[in-house]
Amino acid sequence: ATTPTDVRSQLYVLTVIYAPQRLHERVRHVWYQDGQPIKHSRFYEVEPDGGARGYRLWSGLTLTRDTAGRALHVDLETEGGQLIGRASLPGALGNARSPTAP
């Protein structure tokens, strides 16, 4: 499979975290396809009580022929493995294909 290089073949997720003073763990995104992890971001520090706007964390995934049009989900988890959020992306971008795909 080829990897699309067109910006339309990128999928991004943005999460907003309102961290209480007691949260002192780093967080990351873990991308899943069919229940299997396929990518993870590095861990990021979260500033406790980030104010009314919260703390924003984003990550992206390059869609390939294997991932385009398939259901994905992204978990937001702490370094200790606690799930603190999930974004479901059913049939991500329909049947997106590489610009060079037949």
Buried (B, 14 or more C-beta within 10 A) or exposed (E): EEEBEEEEBBBEBEBEBBBEEEBEBBBBBBBBBEEEEBBBBEBBEBEEEBEEEBBEBEBBBEBBBEBBBBBBBBBBBBEEEEEBBEBEBEEBBEEBBBEEEE
